[in-house]
């Protein structure tokens, strides 16, 4: 259920990136939906395929706002309501938000035809639902997954990357056989069905489950122990010391650059491949999906190999091994893409695919470093890092929209856009290599007691070591 939940969340997150190519009318000299030797306008292709369909007239800035709207809602909700499950029960929070998100997806085509700002609001609300849904799913799992079995649970996170690359393939297929509006109906209906099944088979904790065996209940109760709610855990975090830590901010920058590159490819590659490189929308969708499929395979192999290496006492450990991973996942891809500043060639599918595949070395890296810095406060600091890591979804969309609107959708403009994206991930990796650390920090053993100025040393919590992940660091 968690796998499917993540899968559908990311289908909803990026389906607009593909459908917007069919939704919006493009100039004839920029657009070609089939092969290069078959010049047809978007309107004529759609009319021949599905009757008279109204094409929406939006400029680059309006498209940018729509692409950013989901992330705006997510960034608003996540920091405010990530602990809403403490009050209403995480199982019901997931059910209600998933059902609401599904209904809003089904309403998306009608909103698009009626009013741009109504669609913008609906996309914000969909992102808002995801901001409450994802941490609540994790909250359920803290009651179900023993700390010693966390690495087995990591397979549920495969729904993130699987959902990402499947989105482009599914949406392209829908647009080929039907029209873009059908894609929103399918994803919305899937979320509604998933929410109904979720409420029937999932419970907040093992003790509330209706058909759990006594043996399993006893095992989970013994191995997991006490699970503290998020609000109580956060109240003891020494935030002043953490926010003064250079290492903490270096890790924030590292994840920010990583998220920047991944988000840029997901949001803008379908438009870039169709408008600038003149691929059909179907070819473009396949080219965007390919690197994420390869990234899933390579990332899974790397993670499993690294965990085997990490816990194998017979093998001599390499010092600062995670920093070598950063070189592969940040520095090398950033250097390759940013070379477009100097080489007068637009980054193509081969270069962008290679860059995304190399980021597989950074999967699960942020969370793993969080554990190394602070085993006691891994969940709170990882939450803050993820909040910052979701900002690129807003910044990238609006900045690229402003640049392409002001300087037009030309190959030269997009070459500089991708060069800048590569520079961001390159600098983020170099920042952590210079100022970042990978050992336990001094503030890990300090607990803030509300209302008192003194600090006491406490033992690590027995809480399940499961944290919120995002597509940027999950396989």
C-alpha positions in Angstrom: 0.0 0.0 0.0 2.8 2.4 0.8 4.5 1.6 -2.5 1.3 2.3 -4.4 0.7 5.4 -2.3 4.1 6.9 -3.3 3.6 5.8 -6.9 0.3 7.7 -7.2 1.5 10.8 -5.4 4.3 11.1 -8.0 2.1 10.4 -10.9 -0.1 13.3 -9.8 3.0 15.4 -9.1 4.4 15.3 -12.6 1.5 14.4 -14.9 1.0 18.1 -15.7 4.5 18.3 -17.1 3.5 15.9 -19.9 -0.2 17.0 -20.4 0.7 20.7 -20.6 2.3 20.1 -24.0 -1.1 19.1 -25.4 -3.1 21.5 -23.3 -1.4 24.7 -24.5 -1.2 26.0 -28.0 2.4 26.4 -29.3 3.6 28.4 -32.2 3.7 26.3 -35.4 7.3 27.1 -36.1 8.3 25.8 -32.6 6.2 22.7 -32.3 6.1 19.3 -34.1 4.2 16.6 -32.4 5.1 13.7 -34.7 8.3 13.2 -36.7 10.4 16.1 -38.2 9.2 15.2 -41.7 5.5 15.5 -40.8 5.0 19.2 -39.9 1.6 19.6 -38.3 0.2 22.1 -35.9 -0.8 20.9 -32.5 -4.4 21.8 -33.1 -4.7 19.9 -36.3 -3.2 16.8 -34.8 -5.6 16.9 -31.8 -8.6 17.6 -34.0 -7.8 14.7 -36.2 -7.4 12.4 -33.2 -10.3 13.4 -31.0 -12.6 15.9 -32.5 -12.8 19.6 -31.8 -10.8 20.2 -28.6 -10.3 23.7 -27.2 -6.6 24.4 -26.8 -5.7 26.7 -23.9 -3.8 29.9 -24.6 -1.2 30.3 -21.9 2.1 32.1 -22.1 5.3 30.8 -20.6 4.7 32.6 -17.2 1.3 31.0 -16.8 2.7 27.6 -17.5 5.5 28.3 -15.0 3.0 29.2 -12.3 1.0 26.0 -13.0 4.2 23.8 -12.8 5.1 25.6 -9.5 1.6 25.5 -8.0 1.9 21.9 -6.7 5.2 22.6 -5.0 3.7 25.8 -3.5 1.0 23.8 -1.8 3.4 21.1 -0.7 5.8 23.6 0.8 3.0 25.3 2.7 1.5 22.2 4.1 4.5 20.0 4.9 6.1 22.2 7.6 2.8 23.2 9.2 0.8 19.9 9.1 3.5 17.2 8.9 2.5 16.2 12.5 -1.3 16.4 11.9 -1.4 12.6 12.3 -0.7 13.1 16.0 -4.1 14.7 16.4 -6.4 12.9 13.9 -4.6 9.6 13.4 -2.2 9.1 10.5 -4.4 6.4 8.9 -7.4 8.8 8.5 -5.2 11.7 7.4 -3.8 9.6 4.6 -7.3 8.4 3.6 -8.9 11.9 3.5 -6.0 13.6 1.8 -5.6 10.9 -0.9 -9.4 10.9 -1.6 -9.4 14.7 -1.8 -6.4 14.7 -4.1 -8.1 12.2 -6.4 -11.3 14.2 -6.6 -9.3 17.4 -7.4 -7.5 15.6 -10.1 -10.7 14.6 -11.7 -11.8 18.2 -11.6 -8.6 19.5 -13.2 -9.8 19.4 -16.9 -13.0 21.3 -16.0 -11.0 23.9 -14.0 -8.5 24.3 -16.9 -11.3 25.2 -19.4 -13.1 27.4 -16.9 -10.4 29.6 -15.5 -6.6 29.6 -15.2 -6.6 30.8 -11.6 -9.1 28.2 -10.6 -6.7 25.5 -12.0 -3.8 27.2 -10.2 -5.7 26.9 -6.9 -6.6 23.3 -7.5 -3.0 22.4 -8.2 -2.0 24.1 -4.9 -4.6 22.1 -3.0 -3.3 18.9 -4.6 0.2 19.7 -3.4 -1.3 20.6 0.0 -2.8 17.2 0.2 0.5 15.5 -0.6 2.2 17.6 2.1 0.0 16.0 4.7 -0.3 12.6 3.1 3.4 11.6 2.8 4.5 12.3 6.4 1.4 10.6 7.7 2.2 7.4 5.7 5.6 7.5 7.4 4.0 8.0 10.7 2.0 4.8 10.3 5.1 2.9 9.4 6.9 3.9 12.6 4.4 1.7 14.4 4.9 -1.2 12.1 8.5 -1.4 11.1 11.2 -2.5 13.7 14.4 -0.4 13.6 16.4 -3.5 12.7 14.3 -4.2 9.6 14.4 -0.7 8.1 16.5 -1.7 5.2 13.8 -4.2 4.1 11.2 -1.5 4.2 13.3 0.7 1.8 11.7 -1.2 -1.1 8.5 0.6 -0.4 10.2 3.9 -1.4 10.8 2.4 -4.9 7.2 3.7 -5.6 8.7 7.2 -5.8 11.1 6.6 -8.7 8.8 4.0 -10.3 6.0 6.6 -10.2 8.2 9.2 -11.6 9.3 7.4 -14.8 5.9 5.7 -15.2 4.2 9.1 -15.2 5.8 10.1 -18.5 5.0 6.8 -20.2 1.5 6.6 -19.0 0.6 10.2 -19.8 2.2 9.9 -23.3 0.1 6.7 -24.0 -3.1 8.4 -22.8 -2.4 11.4 -25.1 -1.8 9.1 -28.0 -5.0 7.1 -27.7 -7.3 9.6 -26.0 -6.9 13.3 -25.0 -5.0 14.9 -22.2 -8.1 15.3 -19.9 -8.4 11.5 -19.7 -5.0 11.3 -18.0 -6.2 13.4 -15.1 -9.4 11.2 -14.8 -7.3 8.0 -14.6 -4.9 9.3 -12.0 -7.7 10.8 -9.9 -9.8 7.7 -10.0 -6.7 5.6 -9.1 -6.1 7.7 -6.0 -9.8 7.5 -4.9 -9.8 3.7 -5.2 -6.4 3.5 -3.4 -7.8 5.7 -0.5 -10.8 3.4 -0.1 -8.7 0.2 0.0 -6.2 1.9 2.4 -8.9 2.6 5.0 -10.0 -1.0 4.9 -6.7 -2.8 5.3 -4.5 -0.3 7.2 -4.6 0.8 10.8 -2.6 3.3 12.9 -0.7 0.7 14.9 -0.6 -3.1 15.3 -2.8 -3.0 18.4 -5.6 -1.5 16.4 -5.4 -3.9 13.5 -8.5 -6.2 13.2 -6.9 -9.4 11.9 -3.3 -9.3 13.1 -2.0 -12.5 14.7 -1.0 -12.6 18.4 2.5 -13.7 17.5 3.0 -10.8 15.1 1.5 -8.3 17.6 3.9 -9.5 20.3 6.9 -9.4 18.0 6.2 -5.8 16.8 5.4 -4.6 20.3 8.7 -6.0 21.7 11.0 -4.9 18.8 9.6 -1.4 18.2 8.9 -0.4 21.8 7.7 3.1 22.5 7.0 5.4 19.5 6.9 9.0 20.5 4.7 11.4 18.5 6.3 14.0 16.2 5.4 17.0 18.3 6.9 15.5 21.5 10.1 14.5 19.6 10.5 18.0 18.0 10.1 19.7 21.4 13.3 18.3 22.7 15.5 19.1 19.7 18.3 21.7 20.3 17.4 23.8 17.3 19.6 26.8 18.3 22.7 24.6 18.2 21.6 22.8 15.0 20.9 26.0 13.1 24.4 27.3 14.1 26.0 24.1 12.7 27.9 24.6 9.4 27.7 20.9 8.7 23.9 21.0 8.9 23.6 23.8 6.4 26.1 22.1 4.1 23.9 19.1 4.1 20.9 21.3 3.3 22.8 22.8 0.4 23.8 19.3 -0.8 20.2 18.1 -0.9 19.0 21.4 -2.4 21.2 21.1 -5.4 20.3 17.4 -5.8 16.6 18.3 -5.8 17.2 21.2 -8.1 18.6 19.0 -10.9 16.0 16.2 -10.5 13.1 18.7 -10.4 14.4 20.6 -13.4 14.4 17.5 -15.6 11.0 16.3 -14.5 9.3 19.7 -15.0 10.9 21.0 -18.1 12.4 18.2 -20.2 9.1 17.3 -21.9 8.7 20.9 -23.1 12.4 21.2 -23.9 12.6 18.0 -26.0 9.5 18.9 -28.0 9.9 22.6 -28.5 13.7 23.0 -28.8 15.0 19.6 -29.9 11.9 18.9 -32.0 11.1 15.4 -30.7 7.5 14.2 -30.7 5.8 14.3 -27.3 5.9 10.5 -27.2 9.6 10.3 -27.9 10.2 13.1 -25.4 8.2 11.3 -22.7 10.2 8.1 -23.3 13.5 10.0 -23.2 12.5 11.6 -19.8 11.4 8.2 -18.4 14.6 6.4 -19.5 17.1 8.0 -17.1 14.8 7.5 -14.1 14.3 3.8 -14.9 18.0 3.3 -15.2 18.5 5.4 -12.0 16.1 3.1 -10.2 18.1 0.0 -11.2 21.5 1.5 -10.5 20.4 3.1 -7.3 19.0 -0.1 -5.9 22.2 -1.9 -6.7 24.3 0.8 -5.1 22.2 1.0 -1.9 22.1 -2.8 -1.4 25.8 -3.1 -2.1 26.6 -0.2 0.3 24.5 -1.6 3.1 26.2 -5.0 2.6 29.6 -3.3 2.7 28.7 -1.1 5.7 27.6 -4.0 7.9 30.2 -6.5 6.8 32.9 -6.5 9.5 35.3 -8.6 7.4 35.9 -5.8 4.9 38.2 -2.9 5.6 36.3 0.4 5.6 37.3 3.3 3.3 37.5 6.6 5.1 35.0 9.3 4.1 33.4 6.9 1.5 30.2 9.0 1.3 32.2 11.9 0.0 33.2 9.7 -3.0 29.5 9.1 -3.6 29.0 12.9 -3.6 31.6 13.3 -6.3 29.8 10.9 -8.5 26.2 12.1 -7.8 26.8 15.8 -7.7 30.2 17.0 -9.0 30.5 14.8 -12.2 26.9 15.4 -13.4 27.1 19.1 -12.6 30.4 19.4 -14.4 29.0 17.6 -17.5 25.9 19.7 -17.8 27.5 23.0 -16.9 30.0 22.6 -19.7 27.3 24.0 -21.9 28.5 27.4 -20.7 31.6 26.9 -22.9 30.6 24.4 -25.6 28.1 25.8 -28.1 25.9 22.7 -28.1 22.5 22.3 -26.3 22.5 19.4 -23.8 20.7 16.5 -25.4 19.1 13.3 -24.2 22.4 11.5 -24.0 24.0 14.1 -21.7 21.0 14.6 -19.5 20.3 10.9 -19.2 23.9 10.3 -18.2 23.7 13.1 -15.6 20.5 11.8 -14.0 21.7 8.2 -14.0 24.9 9.3 -12.1 22.7 10.9 -9.4 21.8 7.3 -8.4 24.9 7.4 -6.3 23.2 9.9 -4.1 20.0 7.9 -3.4 19.4 7.6 0.3 22.6 9.7 0.8 20.9 12.6 2.7 19.1 10.3 5.1 22.2 8.2 5.7 24.3 11.3 6.5 21.5 12.5 8.8 21.9 9.2 10.7 25.7 9.8 10.9 25.4 13.3 12.2 22.6 12.8 14.7 21.1 9.3 15.4 18.9 10.9 18.1 17.4 13.7 16.0 17.5 12.2 12.5 13.7 12.7 11.9 13.5 16.4 12.8 16.6 17.5 11.0 15.7 15.4 7.9 12.2 17.0 7.9 13.8 20.5 7.8 16.2 19.4 5.0 13.3 18.1 3.0 11.3 21.3 3.4 14.3 23.2 2.0 14.7 20.6 -0.7 11.2 21.1 -2.0 11.8 24.8 -2.7 13.5 24.2 -6.1 10.1 23.1 -7.4 8.9 26.7 -7.0 12.1 28.5 -7.8 13.0 26.5 -11.0 9.5 26.8 -12.5 9.1 30.5 -12.0 12.7 31.4 -12.9 12.7 29.3 -16.1 9.2 30.7 -17.0 10.4 34.3 -16.6 13.6 33.7 -18.6 11.8 31.9 -21.5 9.0 34.5 -21.5 11.4 37.5 -21.6 14.0 36.1 -24.0 11.7 33.6 -25.9 11.9 29.9 -26.2 15.2 29.7 -28.2 17.9 27.1 -28.2 20.4 29.6 -26.9 18.3 30.5 -23.9 17.7 26.9 -23.0 21.4 26.1 -23.3 22.1 28.7 -20.6 19.2 27.4 -18.5 20.6 23.9 -18.4 24.1 25.3 -17.8 22.8 27.1 -14.8 21.1 23.9 -13.5 24.3 22.0 -13.8 26.2 24.7 -12.0 23.8 24.5 -9.1 24.3 20.8 -8.4 28.0 21.2 -9.0 28.4 23.9 -6.4 26.1 22.1 -3.9 28.4 19.1 -4.1 31.6 21.1 -3.7 30.0 23.0 -0.7 29.6 19.8 1.2 32.9 18.4 0.2 34.6 21.5 1.7 32.5 22.2 4.8 30.5 19.1 5.4 31.3 16.4 8.0 30.1 12.8 8.4 30.6 12.1 12.1 28.3 12.4 15.1 27.9 16.1 16.0 28.2 17.4 19.6 24.6 18.5 19.7 23.4 14.9 19.2 23.6 14.2 22.9 21.9 17.4 24.0 18.2 17.7 24.7 16.3 21.0 25.0 13.8 21.0 27.9 11.0 23.5 27.3 10.9 26.3 29.8 14.4 25.6 31.1 17.8 26.9 30.0 19.8 23.9 31.2 20.6 20.9 29.0 20.8 17.3 29.9 22.3 14.3 28.3 19.9 11.6 27.2 20.1 8.1 25.7 19.0 7.5 22.1 15.3 6.9 21.5 14.0 3.5 20.6 11.7 5.1 18.0 11.7 3.4 14.6 14.4 5.0 12.4 12.1 5.9 9.5 12.1 9.3 8.0 10.3 11.2 5.2 12.0 10.7 1.8 11.5 12.4 -1.5 12.1 11.4 -5.0 15.5 13.2 -4.9 16.9 10.6 -2.5 14.9 7.4 -2.9 15.3 4.5 -5.2 
